[in-house]
Amino acid sequence: RSAKIMSAMDLDEGVDKDLHSRTIAALGEDVVRAIQASNVLVSGMNGLGCECAKNVLLGGVKSLTIHDTKLCSLADLSAHFFLTEQDVGKNRAEACMAKLQELNNSVVVRTMTSGLKVEDCKGFSVVVVVDMGLDEAVAVNQFCRAQSPPIKFIRVDVRGAAGSIFADFGPGFVVTDTNGENPHSGIVKHITNSNPAVVTVPDDEQVEFGVGEWVTFKGVEGMVEIT
């Protein structure tokens, strides 16, 4: 069984800047446009999987498919905000689908309850697997990585207070932000013309740059080598 609610927004018309103003300010219009064009699969609708699906929905993707073959148990109720005692014995994806859809009616939401085959991942932009065995996850990851363009793959799991996450966005994806922190800035007092050049900062300037980091100079006058 599946349910489908068509998007109320035509992506060809562009991004609704009023509706997504905060997201655009934080991520940029190009990123928002990419999000709205994404088709996402979340496999494994336990508490963690439902949390992932909720965040994807609120992010405003084009479509979300939630997949699960397991039935809801009493144990699921301890960490799942969309399942109740009345859902025990029902497929977890089908049981929480309607409540997930209420979060964002502009996203197409579907369910899938058969066993997940690697071929089922074709056509998705992102595949998120939750609580999946390592061998199966590796097979799904290899399939996603082999596609052109690669399907972004994320594997997440949680055991009590401990959790793990693995992300593979394809061989062409490069991360240059090593720690997620804002770039450091500082004041330059003098730069020599020697090779290598020596950069001097004021005595009271705290230097927070690490070895191997790239540095951009701005506002330097009279030194064409770096301007």
CORRANOR-V203595 format. One record per pair of residues at least 12 apart in sequence whose C-alpha atoms are under 7 Angstrom apart, sorted by the first residue. I is the first residue (numbers start at 1). GAP is how many residues later the second one is. Records with the same first field share a line. If there is no record, write none. Layout:
# CORRANOR-V203595
I->GAP  GAP
This chain:
# CORRANOR-V203595
2->108  109
3->106  107  108
4->104  105  106
5->103  104
6->102
7->99  100  101
8->98
9->97
15->18
35->25  26
36->24  25  26
37->24  25
38->23  24  25  87
39->22  23  24  25  85  86  87
40->23  24  25  84  85  86  87
41->23  24  25  83  85  86  87
42->23  24  25  85  86  87
43->23  24  25  85  86  87
44->23  24  85  86  87
45->22  23  47  48
46->30  34
47->29  32  33
49->81
54->46
57->46  47  50
58->45  46
60->47
61->46
62->45  46
63->44  45  46
64->44  45  46
65->44  45  46  47
66->27  44  45  46
67->26  44  45  46
68->24  25  44  45
69->22  44  45  46
70->21  22
71->18  19  20  21
72->15  16  17  18  19  20
73->15  16
74->14
82->14  17
83->12  13
93->18
94->17
118->22  25
124->27
125->26  27
126->25  26  27
127->25  26  27
128->25  26  27
129->25  26  27
130->25  26  27
131->25  26
141->12
145->25
150->19  20
151->18
152->16  17  18
153->14  15  16
154->12  13  14
155->12
184->24  25
187->14
188->12  13  14
189->12  13
